[in-house]
Amino acid sequence: MRRLAFLGGLGGVLLAQSVAAEQPAAPEGNPAAGKVAAGLCRTCHGLNGFARIPIAPHIGGEHPSYIRHQLEAFRSGTRQHEIMSVVAASLSDAQIADLSAWFAMQKIHVALKPGVDPHAAPEACALCHGADGVAVLEDAPNLAGENAVYIETQLKAFRTGKRTHEIMSPIAAELTDAEIRAAADWYAAVQIEIDPPP
């Protein structure tokens, strides 16, 4: 019941944010410079943001502000990862803006598997991340086609406080292991393609 009340209240906040997000600002940064800088990212995330290893997320087609916020968090230490913290520590503000612009311009294509009802998507997730895993809010990541282990690991990090976020932390705190696994499996099953880099 608490989760439903929280989600109901959250819906009003998110609706207001989504209305504001309907007219996104022009992407910051230089995508051409970002493509060059993405050489640092290609081993794990691929040049176009299609992850090449299971523990890395797809970042192609993410909103530029989401990418920027995550890189800034890794750089400042508010989010920590043994590889990303080291990589981000060396990035300037301009490089972060360029990388954000580059990965944001990638075109993604997603599809639920045939016969899957989008209304069966995990309720606590679909409001922000979409039933098909394409985020409806600019500061929420896409989840389409992510590795189930990656999604499960991140949700458990939010639940334990290893990662913190004003929306995700209270939602994850209410999720059982079974609900986390179901959400991870749902989004991992979404088919995703990212066009080759221009």
N, C-alpha and C positions, 0 to 999 in steps of 0.2 A: 504493500500500500504506500509505504514511504517513497518507493521508487517511482510509482505512478504519479504521486503528488509532485515529486521533484521534476519529473519529465514534463508534467503539465505546466508548471511554472517556468521551466526552461523553454518550453515551446514559445511563450510570449516574447522572451528575450531574444531567442533565435530568429523569430519572425521579424522582429524589428531590425536585427542585424542583417538578415537576408534581403530586406527591402533596401537597406543602405548599400548592400553589396551588389545590387543589380546593375549599378553603374560603376564598374571598377575603374580605378585610376589607371593611367597609362603605365605599363611596366617600367620600373626603374632599371637602370643598368644597360649595358651594351651586350646584346646576345652574341655578337661575333667575338667579342673579347671573352665572353663566358664560355664559348665553345672551346677556345684555346685553354682557358683555365680548367675546363672539365677533364682535361688530361689527368688531373689529380684524382678524378672521381671514377674514371672509366673501368678500373679493375673490379670494383665492387658494384657500382651502379650502372655501368655502361655509358657510352658517350651520349646516348639519347635518353638516359634515365631508366632504361629497362634493366633491372637488377640482374647481375650475373652470378651472384651467390645467394643462397637461401636466407642468410642472416641479414642481408641488406634489403631495404625497401626499394620499390620502384619510385623514382622521383620525377620522371618525365611527365609533364602535363599538370604538375602541382601548381597551385596558385603561387605567384612570386613572393607574396608576403609570408606564406607558410615556410617556404624554403629559407627565406631570409631570417625569420625568427628562429628556426632550428639551428642554422649555422651560427647565428649570434649566441644562442644558448650554449652550444658546444664550445665556442670561443671563450665565453665568459666563465664557463664551468658550472652554470646552473643546470645544464644537462651534460652527463658524462658518458663517454664510451671510449674504450681503449684505442680505437683507431680514429674515430671522428674528432675527438678532443684534440688530438695531435695535429690532424689535418687543418681543422678550423683555427687553431691557435696562430697559424701563419697567414691567415687571410686578412686582407685589408677590407675596409667598408666597401670600396669600389669593386673588389673581386667578389665579395658576397653579393652585391647588387648585380654584377655581370652574370654570375652563376645562376642566380635566381631568375634573371631574364631568360637565359639560355634554356634552362630546364622547363620553365613555364611555357615556352613557345612550342614545345613538342606536342604533337597531336596524338591523343590516345583514343582507342576504340575499345569499348567494353560490351559484353553481352552476358546475360544470365544463360545458363544451360537451358536447352529446349525443355519446355514443360514445367519450368520452375516458376512458381507464383511469387512475384515481387512483394506481395503483401505478407509473405512468410518470413521476410527479412527480420533480423533481430531488432526488436522495437527500440531498445536503448541505444542502438547504433545508427539506424537508418535516418533518424531525424537530422543528424549532422553529416553523416558519411554517405547517405543515399542507399537505397536498396541494392543498387548495382555497384556500389563502392566508389562512385564519383562524388566527392564532397560537395555539399550544397552551401557550405560556409567557407570563406576564404582562408580562415585559420585552422581548418580541419584538414587532415590529410586524406587523400584517396586511399581506399583499402582494396580496390579491385585487384584480384590476382596476386595479392601478397601471400607469401608463404605462411601457412597456418602457425608454424612454430614462432615466426617473427611476431605475428599478431598476438598470439597467446603470451609471449614474453613481455610485450609492451603493456598489455592489459594487466598482467600480474605486477609489473613494475609500478603502474598507477595505483593498484590496489594496496601494495605494501608501502607506498610512499617513496620508492626509489626514484620514480618520476612524479612530478606534481603538475597539475593543471587545474584551473578553477572549475572546469566542467568535467574533465575526464576523471579526476581523482574521486569525487563523490559517486559518480556512476560506477566506476570500477570497484569501489569499496562495497557495493551492494551485490556484485556478481559472484555467483558460485563458480567453482572450477568447471562444472558442466556447462554453465551458460557461457563462460569464456571460450571453452572449446567449441561450442556450437557457433558462436560468432566468428571465431577464427576459421572454422571449416566453411561457413557460408561465404565469406569474402575470398577465401583461397580458391573456391570453386568458380568464381567469376572469371570469364575469359577476357584477357586483356592483350592488346597489341599496341605498340608505340611505333609510329612511322619512323623509318630510317632518318637520321639527322639530315637537315637540308645542307 
